[in-house]
Amino acid sequence: MAFKYEVVELANGIIETLHENKFFEETTFVGETELLQKLKENMQRKWETDGEMLLTDNEFIETCNEVMHESLTDTLGTLLDKEAIEMSIGADGEIYYSANPNFNIDKLLDDDV
């Protein structure tokens, strides 16, 4: 996707402001690079459909939530793949996660899984 120059500049400015306000330190599962890309995509899409690139507060929050959801899904998937956590389904149909007491923490850094 080719981004409009103004979209890139505005998205970079938003990321810089968030960085200055320690947003990324306080919001662990929203990565700077991932949010920048998602902001550019959503702002470009809005520009193409509405002729406006500025996101509303709700659109910005939705964008952050998209990035956070992807990050949490990746993290949870990795922990399950490496057997660091166990998953079960309760009688009520709820999914429960718990730490694997037999897990070797050194395996978290292995790239094999």
Secondary structure as UniProt FT lines:
FT   HELIX           5..20
FT   TURN            21..22
FT   HELIX           23..26
FT   TURN            28..29
FT   HELIX           32..50
FT   HELIX           57..81
FT   TURN            82..83
FT   STRAND          85..89
FT   TURN            91..92
FT   STRAND          95..99
FT   TURN            101..102
FT   HELIX           105..109
//
